[in-house]
Each structure stands twice: as structure tokens, then as C-alpha cells.
Amino acid sequence: MDELWLFVLAASLSVFVIKVLGYLLPQKLLEGPAISRAAGLVTVALLASLVASQTLGEGSGIGIDARIPAVAVAGLLLWLRAPFIVVIVVAAAVAALLRFLGWMP
């Protein structure tokens, strides 16, 4: 069997074991405020790392292009509580304008 498939099977088995262990833990242990807070923070951290890797990633390195100002504008608009569709349209317009003017690839 190919190494990739062995890795996929091992990862799948690991995820399954973690899922089963979650069901075996007592409910009282999972309902504490510390666990709830940690789960919320882990979710935010994972989303932030995904946004950062998709924004800055280019091949195996870091790429500087129009996505960075667009994400910064989107973050500012979200902080100002703008509607989500406005955030998406304005961020896309910023990236398109920077590329059109030739300021950023």
C-alpha cells in the first residue's frame, strides 16, 4: 500500500479514537466553564491561523500581494460591525483596485 494511504488511514483512525474518547468522558467534566472557554478560544485560533495561511501563503513561502490589504480592510469593517456582504464586496473591490492600478500583484 502507498505511504499516502497509510497516512490517511492512520489519521482517520486517530480522529475516530479521539471522537470515541469524547463520548467516554463524563458529561460533568465537559460542562465546566474552563472547558467551554478553551473550546471557544481554540475555535478562534484555528480560524485565525486558516485566514493567515490562506492570505500569506504562496507555494512554500510567504507572498505579499493584494490579499493582505483586502483582509485588513475586511477586518476593520468587521470590527466596525458592517454587514457581511458589505465586508466581502469592499474587500474584493480593494484587492481588484490594487491589482488594476498595478500597485500589488
Phi and psi restraints in degrees (range 20) as a CNS / XPLOR table:
assign (resid 1 and name C) (resid 2 and name N)
       (resid 2 and name CA) (resid 2 and name C) 1.0 -66.8 20.0 2
assign (resid 2 and name N) (resid 2 and name CA)
       (resid 2 and name C) (resid 3 and name N) 1.0 148.9 20.0 2
assign (resid 2 and name C) (resid 3 and name N)
       (resid 3 and name CA) (resid 3 and name C) 1.0 -59.4 20.0 2
assign (resid 3 and name N) (resid 3 and name CA)
       (resid 3 and name C) (resid 4 and name N) 1.0 -37.0 20.0 2
assign (resid 3 and name C) (resid 4 and name N)
       (resid 4 and name CA) (resid 4 and name C) 1.0 -61.7 20.0 2
assign (resid 4 and name N) (resid 4 and name CA)
       (resid 4 and name C) (resid 5 and name N) 1.0 -43.7 20.0 2
assign (resid 4 and name C) (resid 5 and name N)
       (resid 5 and name CA) (resid 5 and name C) 1.0 -68.1 20.0 2
assign (resid 5 and name N) (resid 5 and name CA)
       (resid 5 and name C) (resid 6 and name N) 1.0 -34.2 20.0 2
assign (resid 5 and name C) (resid 6 and name N)
       (resid 6 and name CA) (resid 6 and name C) 1.0 -63.7 20.0 2
assign (resid 6 and name N) (resid 6 and name CA)
       (resid 6 and name C) (resid 7 and name N) 1.0 -40.2 20.0 2
assign (resid 6 and name C) (resid 7 and name N)
       (resid 7 and name CA) (resid 7 and name C) 1.0 -65.0 20.0 2
assign (resid 7 and name N) (resid 7 and name CA)
       (resid 7 and name C) (resid 8 and name N) 1.0 -43.0 20.0 2
assign (resid 7 and name C) (resid 8 and name N)
       (resid 8 and name CA) (resid 8 and name C) 1.0 -62.3 20.0 2
assign (resid 8 and name N) (resid 8 and name CA)
       (resid 8 and name C) (resid 9 and name N) 1.0 -44.1 20.0 2
assign (resid 8 and name C) (resid 9 and name N)
       (resid 9 and name CA) (resid 9 and name C) 1.0 -64.6 20.0 2
assign (resid 9 and name N) (resid 9 and name CA)
       (resid 9 and name C) (resid 10 and name N) 1.0 -41.4 20.0 2
assign (resid 9 and name C) (resid 10 and name N)
       (resid 10 and name CA) (resid 10 and name C) 1.0 -65.2 20.0 2
assign (resid 10 and name N) (resid 10 and name CA)
       (resid 10 and name C) (resid 11 and name N) 1.0 -41.5 20.0 2
assign (resid 10 and name C) (resid 11 and name N)
       (resid 11 and name CA) (resid 11 and name C) 1.0 -65.6 20.0 2
assign (resid 11 and name N) (resid 11 and name CA)
       (resid 11 and name C) (resid 12 and name N) 1.0 -41.4 20.0 2
assign (resid 11 and name C) (resid 12 and name N)
       (resid 12 and name CA) (resid 12 and name C) 1.0 -63.3 20.0 2
assign (resid 12 and name N) (resid 12 and name CA)
       (resid 12 and name C) (resid 13 and name N) 1.0 -43.1 20.0 2
assign (resid 12 and name C) (resid 13 and name N)
       (resid 13 and name CA) (resid 13 and name C) 1.0 -63.8 20.0 2
assign (resid 13 and name N) (resid 13 and name CA)
       (resid 13 and name C) (resid 14 and name N) 1.0 -40.3 20.0 2
assign (resid 13 and name C) (resid 14 and name N)
       (resid 14 and name CA) (resid 14 and name C) 1.0 -61.8 20.0 2
assign (resid 14 and name N) (resid 14 and name CA)
       (resid 14 and name C) (resid 15 and name N) 1.0 -44.9 20.0 2
assign (resid 14 and name C) (resid 15 and name N)
       (resid 15 and name CA) (resid 15 and name C) 1.0 -63.8 20.0 2
assign (resid 15 and name N) (resid 15 and name CA)
       (resid 15 and name C) (resid 16 and name N) 1.0 -40.5 20.0 2
assign (resid 15 and name C) (resid 16 and name N)
       (resid 16 and name CA) (resid 16 and name C) 1.0 -63.0 20.0 2
assign (resid 16 and name N) (resid 16 and name CA)
       (resid 16 and name C) (resid 17 and name N) 1.0 -44.2 20.0 2
assign (resid 16 and name C) (resid 17 and name N)
       (resid 17 and name CA) (resid 17 and name C) 1.0 -63.5 20.0 2
assign (resid 17 and name N) (resid 17 and name CA)
       (resid 17 and name C) (resid 18 and name N) 1.0 -42.3 20.0 2
assign (resid 17 and name C) (resid 18 and name N)
       (resid 18 and name CA) (resid 18 and name C) 1.0 -62.9 20.0 2
assign (resid 18 and name N) (resid 18 and name CA)
       (resid 18 and name C) (resid 19 and name N) 1.0 -41.4 20.0 2
assign (resid 18 and name C) (resid 19 and name N)
       (resid 19 and name CA) (resid 19 and name C) 1.0 -62.6 20.0 2
assign (resid 19 and name N) (resid 19 and name CA)
       (resid 19 and name C) (resid 20 and name N) 1.0 -44.5 20.0 2
assign (resid 19 and name C) (resid 20 and name N)
       (resid 20 and name CA) (resid 20 and name C) 1.0 -64.9 20.0 2
assign (resid 20 and name N) (resid 20 and name CA)
       (resid 20 and name C) (resid 21 and name N) 1.0 -40.6 20.0 2
assign (resid 20 and name C) (resid 21 and name N)
       (resid 21 and name CA) (resid 21 and name C) 1.0 -62.2 20.0 2
assign (resid 21 and name N) (resid 21 and name CA)
       (resid 21 and name C) (resid 22 and name N) 1.0 -33.0 20.0 2
assign (resid 21 and name C) (resid 22 and name N)
       (resid 22 and name CA) (resid 22 and name C) 1.0 -63.5 20.0 2
assign (resid 22 and name N) (resid 22 and name CA)
       (resid 22 and name C) (resid 23 and name N) 1.0 -35.5 20.0 2
assign (resid 22 and name C) (resid 23 and name N)
       (resid 23 and name CA) (resid 23 and name C) 1.0 -75.2 20.0 2
assign (resid 23 and name N) (resid 23 and name CA)
       (resid 23 and name C) (resid 24 and name N) 1.0 -25.1 20.0 2
assign (resid 23 and name C) (resid 24 and name N)
       (resid 24 and name CA) (resid 24 and name C) 1.0 -82.8 20.0 2
assign (resid 24 and name N) (resid 24 and name CA)
       (resid 24 and name C) (resid 25 and name N) 1.0 -18.0 20.0 2
assign (resid 24 and name C) (resid 25 and name N)
       (resid 25 and name CA) (resid 25 and name C) 1.0 -71.5 20.0 2
assign (resid 25 and name N) (resid 25 and name CA)
       (resid 25 and name C) (resid 26 and name N) 1.0 144.3 20.0 2
assign (resid 25 and name C) (resid 26 and name N)
       (resid 26 and name CA) (resid 26 and name C) 1.0 -64.6 20.0 2
assign (resid 26 and name N) (resid 26 and name CA)
       (resid 26 and name C) (resid 27 and name N) 1.0 142.5 20.0 2
assign (resid 26 and name C) (resid 27 and name N)
       (resid 27 and name CA) (resid 27 and name C) 1.0 -60.6 20.0 2
assign (resid 27 and name N) (resid 27 and name CA)
       (resid 27 and name C) (resid 28 and name N) 1.0 -35.7 20.0 2
assign (resid 27 and name C) (resid 28 and name N)
       (resid 28 and name CA) (resid 28 and name C) 1.0 -61.3 20.0 2
assign (resid 28 and name N) (resid 28 and name CA)
       (resid 28 and name C) (resid 29 and name N) 1.0 -33.3 20.0 2
assign (resid 28 and name C) (resid 29 and name N)
       (resid 29 and name CA) (resid 29 and name C) 1.0 -69.3 20.0 2
assign (resid 29 and name N) (resid 29 and name CA)
       (resid 29 and name C) (resid 30 and name N) 1.0 -33.2 20.0 2
assign (resid 29 and name C) (resid 30 and name N)
       (resid 30 and name CA) (resid 30 and name C) 1.0 -86.7 20.0 2
assign (resid 30 and name N) (resid 30 and name CA)
       (resid 30 and name C) (resid 31 and name N) 1.0 -11.7 20.0 2
assign (resid 30 and name C) (resid 31 and name N)
       (resid 31 and name CA) (resid 31 and name C) 1.0 -93.0 20.0 2
assign (resid 31 and name N) (resid 31 and name CA)
       (resid 31 and name C) (resid 32 and name N) 1.0 2.7 20.0 2
assign (resid 31 and name C) (resid 32 and name N)
       (resid 32 and name CA) (resid 32 and name C) 1.0 -69.1 20.0 2
assign (resid 32 and name N) (resid 32 and name CA)
       (resid 32 and name C) (resid 33 and name N) 1.0 156.5 20.0 2
assign (resid 32 and name C) (resid 33 and name N)
       (resid 33 and name CA) (resid 33 and name C) 1.0 -66.0 20.0 2
assign (resid 33 and name N) (resid 33 and name CA)
       (resid 33 and name C) (resid 34 and name N) 1.0 -32.4 20.0 2
assign (resid 33 and name C) (resid 34 and name N)
       (resid 34 and name CA) (resid 34 and name C) 1.0 -66.9 20.0 2
assign (resid 34 and name N) (resid 34 and name CA)
       (resid 34 and name C) (resid 35 and name N) 1.0 -41.2 20.0 2
assign (resid 34 and name C) (resid 35 and name N)
       (resid 35 and name CA) (resid 35 and name C) 1.0 -66.9 20.0 2
assign (resid 35 and name N) (resid 35 and name CA)
       (resid 35 and name C) (resid 36 and name N) 1.0 -42.0 20.0 2
assign (resid 35 and name C) (resid 36 and name N)
       (resid 36 and name CA) (resid 36 and name C) 1.0 -62.4 20.0 2
assign (resid 36 and name N) (resid 36 and name CA)
       (resid 36 and name C) (resid 37 and name N) 1.0 -42.9 20.0 2
assign (resid 36 and name C) (resid 37 and name N)
       (resid 37 and name CA) (resid 37 and name C) 1.0 -65.8 20.0 2
assign (resid 37 and name N) (resid 37 and name CA)
       (resid 37 and name C) (resid 38 and name N) 1.0 -42.6 20.0 2
assign (resid 37 and name C) (resid 38 and name N)
       (resid 38 and name CA) (resid 38 and name C) 1.0 -63.6 20.0 2
assign (resid 38 and name N) (resid 38 and name CA)
       (resid 38 and name C) (resid 39 and name N) 1.0 -41.3 20.0 2
assign (resid 38 and name C) (resid 39 and name N)
       (resid 39 and name CA) (resid 39 and name C) 1.0 -62.6 20.0 2
assign (resid 39 and name N) (resid 39 and name CA)
       (resid 39 and name C) (resid 40 and name N) 1.0 -40.0 20.0 2
assign (resid 39 and name C) (resid 40 and name N)
       (resid 40 and name CA) (resid 40 and name C) 1.0 -66.0 20.0 2
assign (resid 40 and name N) (resid 40 and name CA)
       (resid 40 and name C) (resid 41 and name N) 1.0 -40.5 20.0 2
assign (resid 40 and name C) (resid 41 and name N)
       (resid 41 and name CA) (resid 41 and name C) 1.0 -70.4 20.0 2
assign (resid 41 and name N) (resid 41 and name CA)
       (resid 41 and name C) (resid 42 and name N) 1.0 -35.9 20.0 2
assign (resid 41 and name C) (resid 42 and name N)
       (resid 42 and name CA) (resid 42 and name C) 1.0 -65.0 20.0 2
assign (resid 42 and name N) (resid 42 and name CA)
       (resid 42 and name C) (resid 43 and name N) 1.0 -39.4 20.0 2
assign (resid 42 and name C) (resid 43 and name N)
       (resid 43 and name CA) (resid 43 and name C) 1.0 -61.5 20.0 2
assign (resid 43 and name N) (resid 43 and name CA)
       (resid 43 and name C) (resid 44 and name N) 1.0 -45.2 20.0 2
assign (resid 43 and name C) (resid 44 and name N)
       (resid 44 and name CA) (resid 44 and name C) 1.0 -64.7 20.0 2
assign (resid 44 and name N) (resid 44 and name CA)
       (resid 44 and name C) (resid 45 and name N) 1.0 -42.0 20.0 2
assign (resid 44 and name C) (resid 45 and name N)
       (resid 45 and name CA) (resid 45 and name C) 1.0 -64.4 20.0 2
assign (resid 45 and name N) (resid 45 and name CA)
       (resid 45 and name C) (resid 46 and name N) 1.0 -41.1 20.0 2
assign (resid 45 and name C) (resid 46 and name N)
       (resid 46 and name CA) (resid 46 and name C) 1.0 -65.4 20.0 2
assign (resid 46 and name N) (resid 46 and name CA)
       (resid 46 and name C) (resid 47 and name N) 1.0 -41.4 20.0 2
assign (resid 46 and name C) (resid 47 and name N)
       (resid 47 and name CA) (resid 47 and name C) 1.0 -65.2 20.0 2
assign (resid 47 and name N) (resid 47 and name CA)
       (resid 47 and name C) (resid 48 and name N) 1.0 -41.5 20.0 2
assign (resid 47 and name C) (resid 48 and name N)
       (resid 48 and name CA) (resid 48 and name C) 1.0 -63.7 20.0 2
assign (resid 48 and name N) (resid 48 and name CA)
       (resid 48 and name C) (resid 49 and name N) 1.0 -40.5 20.0 2
assign (resid 48 and name C) (resid 49 and name N)
       (resid 49 and name CA) (resid 49 and name C) 1.0 -67.8 20.0 2
assign (resid 49 and name N) (resid 49 and name CA)
       (resid 49 and name C) (resid 50 and name N) 1.0 -34.9 20.0 2
assign (resid 49 and name C) (resid 50 and name N)
       (resid 50 and name CA) (resid 50 and name C) 1.0 -66.1 20.0 2
assign (resid 50 and name N) (resid 50 and name CA)
       (resid 50 and name C) (resid 51 and name N) 1.0 -44.1 20.0 2
assign (resid 50 and name C) (resid 51 and name N)
       (resid 51 and name CA) (resid 51 and name C) 1.0 -62.4 20.0 2
assign (resid 51 and name N) (resid 51 and name CA)
       (resid 51 and name C) (resid 52 and name N) 1.0 -44.1 20.0 2
assign (resid 51 and name C) (resid 52 and name N)
       (resid 52 and name CA) (resid 52 and name C) 1.0 -64.0 20.0 2
assign (resid 52 and name N) (resid 52 and name CA)
       (resid 52 and name C) (resid 53 and name N) 1.0 -44.2 20.0 2
assign (resid 52 and name C) (resid 53 and name N)
       (resid 53 and name CA) (resid 53 and name C) 1.0 -68.8 20.0 2
assign (resid 53 and name N) (resid 53 and name CA)
       (resid 53 and name C) (resid 54 and name N) 1.0 -35.0 20.0 2
assign (resid 53 and name C) (resid 54 and name N)
       (resid 54 and name CA) (resid 54 and name C) 1.0 -75.3 20.0 2
assign (resid 54 and name N) (resid 54 and name CA)
       (resid 54 and name C) (resid 55 and name N) 1.0 -28.1 20.0 2
assign (resid 54 and name C) (resid 55 and name N)
       (resid 55 and name CA) (resid 55 and name C) 1.0 -81.0 20.0 2
assign (resid 55 and name N) (resid 55 and name CA)
       (resid 55 and name C) (resid 56 and name N) 1.0 -43.8 20.0 2
assign (resid 55 and name C) (resid 56 and name N)
       (resid 56 and name CA) (resid 56 and name C) 1.0 -95.9 20.0 2
assign (resid 56 and name N) (resid 56 and name CA)
       (resid 56 and name C) (resid 57 and name N) 1.0 -16.8 20.0 2
assign (resid 56 and name C) (resid 57 and name N)
       (resid 57 and name CA) (resid 57 and name C) 1.0 -75.2 20.0 2
assign (resid 57 and name N) (resid 57 and name CA)
       (resid 57 and name C) (resid 58 and name N) 1.0 134.3 20.0 2
assign (resid 57 and name C) (resid 58 and name N)
       (resid 58 and name CA) (resid 58 and name C) 1.0 -146.9 20.0 2
assign (resid 58 and name N) (resid 58 and name CA)
       (resid 58 and name C) (resid 59 and name N) 1.0 100.6 20.0 2
assign (resid 58 and name C) (resid 59 and name N)
       (resid 59 and name CA) (resid 59 and name C) 1.0 67.7 20.0 2
assign (resid 59 and name N) (resid 59 and name CA)
       (resid 59 and name C) (resid 60 and name N) 1.0 -124.4 20.0 2
assign (resid 59 and name C) (resid 60 and name N)
       (resid 60 and name CA) (resid 60 and name C) 1.0 -105.0 20.0 2
assign (resid 60 and name N) (resid 60 and name CA)
       (resid 60 and name C) (resid 61 and name N) 1.0 11.9 20.0 2
assign (resid 60 and name C) (resid 61 and name N)
       (resid 61 and name CA) (resid 61 and name C) 1.0 -129.6 20.0 2
assign (resid 61 and name N) (resid 61 and name CA)
       (resid 61 and name C) (resid 62 and name N) 1.0 -164.0 20.0 2
assign (resid 61 and name C) (resid 62 and name N)
       (resid 62 and name CA) (resid 62 and name C) 1.0 -105.7 20.0 2
assign (resid 62 and name N) (resid 62 and name CA)
       (resid 62 and name C) (resid 63 and name N) 1.0 131.9 20.0 2
assign (resid 62 and name C) (resid 63 and name N)
       (resid 63 and name CA) (resid 63 and name C) 1.0 -116.4 20.0 2
assign (resid 63 and name N) (resid 63 and name CA)
       (resid 63 and name C) (resid 64 and name N) 1.0 136.7 20.0 2
assign (resid 63 and name C) (resid 64 and name N)
       (resid 64 and name CA) (resid 64 and name C) 1.0 -105.8 20.0 2
assign (resid 64 and name N) (resid 64 and name CA)
       (resid 64 and name C) (resid 65 and name N) 1.0 113.5 20.0 2
assign (resid 64 and name C) (resid 65 and name N)
       (resid 65 and name CA) (resid 65 and name C) 1.0 -148.0 20.0 2
assign (resid 65 and name N) (resid 65 and name CA)
       (resid 65 and name C) (resid 66 and name N) 1.0 -164.3 20.0 2
assign (resid 65 and name C) (resid 66 and name N)
       (resid 66 and name CA) (resid 66 and name C) 1.0 -69.3 20.0 2
assign (resid 66 and name N) (resid 66 and name CA)
       (resid 66 and name C) (resid 67 and name N) 1.0 -12.9 20.0 2
assign (resid 66 and name C) (resid 67 and name N)
       (resid 67 and name CA) (resid 67 and name C) 1.0 -66.0 20.0 2
assign (resid 67 and name N) (resid 67 and name CA)
       (resid 67 and name C) (resid 68 and name N) 1.0 -32.8 20.0 2
assign (resid 67 and name C) (resid 68 and name N)
       (resid 68 and name CA) (resid 68 and name C) 1.0 -65.2 20.0 2
assign (resid 68 and name N) (resid 68 and name CA)
       (resid 68 and name C) (resid 69 and name N) 1.0 -52.7 20.0 2
assign (resid 68 and name C) (resid 69 and name N)
       (resid 69 and name CA) (resid 69 and name C) 1.0 -62.6 20.0 2
assign (resid 69 and name N) (resid 69 and name CA)
       (resid 69 and name C) (resid 70 and name N) 1.0 -33.9 20.0 2
assign (resid 69 and name C) (resid 70 and name N)
       (resid 70 and name CA) (resid 70 and name C) 1.0 -64.4 20.0 2
assign (resid 70 and name N) (resid 70 and name CA)
       (resid 70 and name C) (resid 71 and name N) 1.0 -43.1 20.0 2
assign (resid 70 and name C) (resid 71 and name N)
       (resid 71 and name CA) (resid 71 and name C) 1.0 -67.9 20.0 2
assign (resid 71 and name N) (resid 71 and name CA)
       (resid 71 and name C) (resid 72 and name N) 1.0 -36.2 20.0 2
assign (resid 71 and name C) (resid 72 and name N)
       (resid 72 and name CA) (resid 72 and name C) 1.0 -64.0 20.0 2
assign (resid 72 and name N) (resid 72 and name CA)
       (resid 72 and name C) (resid 73 and name N) 1.0 -42.6 20.0 2
assign (resid 72 and name C) (resid 73 and name N)
       (resid 73 and name CA) (resid 73 and name C) 1.0 -64.3 20.0 2
assign (resid 73 and name N) (resid 73 and name CA)
       (resid 73 and name C) (resid 74 and name N) 1.0 -42.1 20.0 2
assign (resid 73 and name C) (resid 74 and name N)
       (resid 74 and name CA) (resid 74 and name C) 1.0 -61.9 20.0 2
assign (resid 74 and name N) (resid 74 and name CA)
       (resid 74 and name C) (resid 75 and name N) 1.0 -42.2 20.0 2
assign (resid 74 and name C) (resid 75 and name N)
       (resid 75 and name CA) (resid 75 and name C) 1.0 -62.5 20.0 2
assign (resid 75 and name N) (resid 75 and name CA)
       (resid 75 and name C) (resid 76 and name N) 1.0 -41.8 20.0 2
assign (resid 75 and name C) (resid 76 and name N)
       (resid 76 and name CA) (resid 76 and name C) 1.0 -63.8 20.0 2
assign (resid 76 and name N) (resid 76 and name CA)
       (resid 76 and name C) (resid 77 and name N) 1.0 -44.7 20.0 2
assign (resid 76 and name C) (resid 77 and name N)
       (resid 77 and name CA) (resid 77 and name C) 1.0 -65.6 20.0 2
assign (resid 77 and name N) (resid 77 and name CA)
       (resid 77 and name C) (resid 78 and name N) 1.0 -37.5 20.0 2
assign (resid 77 and name C) (resid 78 and name N)
       (resid 78 and name CA) (resid 78 and name C) 1.0 -65.7 20.0 2
assign (resid 78 and name N) (resid 78 and name CA)
       (resid 78 and name C) (resid 79 and name N) 1.0 -38.6 20.0 2
assign (resid 78 and name C) (resid 79 and name N)
       (resid 79 and name CA) (resid 79 and name C) 1.0 -64.3 20.0 2
assign (resid 79 and name N) (resid 79 and name CA)
       (resid 79 and name C) (resid 80 and name N) 1.0 -33.6 20.0 2
assign (resid 79 and name C) (resid 80 and name N)
       (resid 80 and name CA) (resid 80 and name C) 1.0 -82.6 20.0 2
assign (resid 80 and name N) (resid 80 and name CA)
       (resid 80 and name C) (resid 81 and name N) 1.0 2.1 20.0 2
assign (resid 80 and name C) (resid 81 and name N)
       (resid 81 and name CA) (resid 81 and name C) 1.0 64.5 20.0 2
assign (resid 81 and name N) (resid 81 and name CA)
       (resid 81 and name C) (resid 82 and name N) 1.0 39.7 20.0 2
assign (resid 81 and name C) (resid 82 and name N)
       (resid 82 and name CA) (resid 82 and name C) 1.0 -73.5 20.0 2
assign (resid 82 and name N) (resid 82 and name CA)
       (resid 82 and name C) (resid 83 and name N) 1.0 153.7 20.0 2
assign (resid 82 and name C) (resid 83 and name N)
       (resid 83 and name CA) (resid 83 and name C) 1.0 -60.2 20.0 2
assign (resid 83 and name N) (resid 83 and name CA)
       (resid 83 and name C) (resid 84 and name N) 1.0 146.1 20.0 2
assign (resid 83 and name C) (resid 84 and name N)
       (resid 84 and name CA) (resid 84 and name C) 1.0 -59.5 20.0 2
assign (resid 84 and name N) (resid 84 and name CA)
       (resid 84 and name C) (resid 85 and name N) 1.0 -39.3 20.0 2
assign (resid 84 and name C) (resid 85 and name N)
       (resid 85 and name CA) (resid 85 and name C) 1.0 -64.7 20.0 2
assign (resid 85 and name N) (resid 85 and name CA)
       (resid 85 and name C) (resid 86 and name N) 1.0 -35.1 20.0 2
assign (resid 85 and name C) (resid 86 and name N)
       (resid 86 and name CA) (resid 86 and name C) 1.0 -65.5 20.0 2
assign (resid 86 and name N) (resid 86 and name CA)
       (resid 86 and name C) (resid 87 and name N) 1.0 -42.1 20.0 2
assign (resid 86 and name C) (resid 87 and name N)
       (resid 87 and name CA) (resid 87 and name C) 1.0 -58.7 20.0 2
assign (resid 87 and name N) (resid 87 and name CA)
       (resid 87 and name C) (resid 88 and name N) 1.0 -47.5 20.0 2
assign (resid 87 and name C) (resid 88 and name N)
       (resid 88 and name CA) (resid 88 and name C) 1.0 -64.0 20.0 2
assign (resid 88 and name N) (resid 88 and name CA)
       (resid 88 and name C) (resid 89 and name N) 1.0 -46.7 20.0 2
assign (resid 88 and name C) (resid 89 and name N)
       (resid 89 and name CA) (resid 89 and name C) 1.0 -65.6 20.0 2
assign (resid 89 and name N) (resid 89 and name CA)
       (resid 89 and name C) (resid 90 and name N) 1.0 -44.9 20.0 2
assign (resid 89 and name C) (resid 90 and name N)
       (resid 90 and name CA) (resid 90 and name C) 1.0 -66.8 20.0 2
assign (resid 90 and name N) (resid 90 and name CA)
       (resid 90 and name C) (resid 91 and name N) 1.0 -42.1 20.0 2
assign (resid 90 and name C) (resid 91 and name N)
       (resid 91 and name CA) (resid 91 and name C) 1.0 -63.1 20.0 2
assign (resid 91 and name N) (resid 91 and name CA)
       (resid 91 and name C) (resid 92 and name N) 1.0 -41.7 20.0 2
assign (resid 91 and name C) (resid 92 and name N)
       (resid 92 and name CA) (resid 92 and name C) 1.0 -64.7 20.0 2
assign (resid 92 and name N) (resid 92 and name CA)
       (resid 92 and name C) (resid 93 and name N) 1.0 -38.7 20.0 2
assign (resid 92 and name C) (resid 93 and name N)
       (resid 93 and name CA) (resid 93 and name C) 1.0 -65.8 20.0 2
assign (resid 93 and name N) (resid 93 and name CA)
       (resid 93 and name C) (resid 94 and name N) 1.0 -39.2 20.0 2
assign (resid 93 and name C) (resid 94 and name N)
       (resid 94 and name CA) (resid 94 and name C) 1.0 -62.7 20.0 2
assign (resid 94 and name N) (resid 94 and name CA)
       (resid 94 and name C) (resid 95 and name N) 1.0 -47.3 20.0 2
assign (resid 94 and name C) (resid 95 and name N)
       (resid 95 and name CA) (resid 95 and name C) 1.0 -62.5 20.0 2
assign (resid 95 and name N) (resid 95 and name CA)
       (resid 95 and name C) (resid 96 and name N) 1.0 -43.7 20.0 2
assign (resid 95 and name C) (resid 96 and name N)
       (resid 96 and name CA) (resid 96 and name C) 1.0 -64.3 20.0 2
assign (resid 96 and name N) (resid 96 and name CA)
       (resid 96 and name C) (resid 97 and name N) 1.0 -42.3 20.0 2
assign (resid 96 and name C) (resid 97 and name N)
       (resid 97 and name CA) (resid 97 and name C) 1.0 -64.0 20.0 2
assign (resid 97 and name N) (resid 97 and name CA)
       (resid 97 and name C) (resid 98 and name N) 1.0 -44.0 20.0 2
assign (resid 97 and name C) (resid 98 and name N)
       (resid 98 and name CA) (resid 98 and name C) 1.0 -63.2 20.0 2
assign (resid 98 and name N) (resid 98 and name CA)
       (resid 98 and name C) (resid 99 and name N) 1.0 -37.6 20.0 2
assign (resid 98 and name C) (resid 99 and name N)
       (resid 99 and name CA) (resid 99 and name C) 1.0 -72.7 20.0 2
assign (resid 99 and name N) (resid 99 and name CA)
       (resid 99 and name C) (resid 100 and name N) 1.0 -38.5 20.0 2
assign (resid 99 and name C) (resid 100 and name N)
       (resid 100 and name CA) (resid 100 and name C) 1.0 -63.8 20.0 2
assign (resid 100 and name N) (resid 100 and name CA)
       (resid 100 and name C) (resid 101 and name N) 1.0 -41.8 20.0 2
assign (resid 100 and name C) (resid 101 and name N)
       (resid 101 and name CA) (resid 101 and name C) 1.0 -75.7 20.0 2
assign (resid 101 and name N) (resid 101 and name CA)
       (resid 101 and name C) (resid 102 and name N) 1.0 -10.2 20.0 2
assign (resid 101 and name C) (resid 102 and name N)
       (resid 102 and name CA) (resid 102 and name C) 1.0 80.2 20.0 2
assign (resid 102 and name N) (resid 102 and name CA)
       (resid 102 and name C) (resid 103 and name N) 1.0 12.0 20.0 2
assign (resid 102 and name C) (resid 103 and name N)
       (resid 103 and name CA) (resid 103 and name C) 1.0 -75.7 20.0 2
assign (resid 103 and name N) (resid 103 and name CA)
       (resid 103 and name C) (resid 104 and name N) 1.0 -30.3 20.0 2
assign (resid 103 and name C) (resid 104 and name N)
       (resid 104 and name CA) (resid 104 and name C) 1.0 -143.2 20.0 2
assign (resid 104 and name N) (resid 104 and name CA)
       (resid 104 and name C) (resid 105 and name N) 1.0 145.8 20.0 2
